[in-house]
Amino acid sequence: MTDAQKIQKRIRIGNGLIRFAGIVLLFSSLVKFAHPAKPVAYMSFLGYQDGKMFLIAAIEMVIGILFLRRATRATGLLLVSSYLGGAIAAHLASHPLNSSVPIIIFNFHHRYFGALPAIAVLASTWIGVYLRHPEVLWNVNETTAARSQESGHHAREMAA
């Protein structure tokens, strides 16, 4: 496989992960807008009811659109990271048991499992962006290169 083919494959995988994460966010927002009984009960368990659920759905939709558009992907990436970080924190927090719905009882006793979908989407987001836009980690790469050069320079001084 040539370098050009490897790059094209990396870009295709990155685009797929970006689309996956964006579509999950859009679908999740549509579910919240539709207000089916089980998601409403689950969001109520997390402390989000009525107008808050509508607001969360609207925010999630805007973030998904910003992330899917290449022109606004950098802003979308920051917002997706913030939003999903909050979702993970909400799932890990202790909440009073307010329902006998099986999914709520399960999540009350196993709150780490509730955070897994948000963790998976967040990981897909960052891995996809890194594969599609490797320059996104420019600061990490520069810092690592600078430290390598620094340590090599320091080692040469010590040897002299």
C-alpha positions, 0 to 999 in steps of 0.5 A: 500500500502506497503512502497516498493510499494510506492517507486516503484510507485514514481520511475515509475512516476519519470521515466515517467516525465524524459522520457516525458521531454527528449522526448520533448527536442529531438522532439523539436530539430528535429523540429528545424532541419527540419525547417518547416515554422511556427517554423522558423517564430517563432524562427525568431520572438525570434531573432534566425535565420539561423545558430543560429537555427541549433546551438540551435537544436544541443544543445537541442539534446545533452542536451536531450540525456544527460538527458535521460541517467542515467549515465549523468543525473546530468549533463543533469539536470543542462544543461536542467535547464540552457537551459529552463531558457534561453528559458523562458527568450527569450519568456518573452523578448520584441521582435519587431513584424516582421510577420503577422503569427497569432501565432507570433501576439498572442505571441507578445501580450501574451508573458507569454503564449509562456513561458508556455511549457518551464515552464511545461517541466522544472517542469516535469524535476525537479519533475521527477528527485526528484521522481526518485532520491530523493537524488538530493536535499540532500543539501536542506534536510541537511540544513532543518534538520540542521536548525531544530536541531539548532532552537531546540537547541536554544530554549532549551538554551533560556528556560534554 
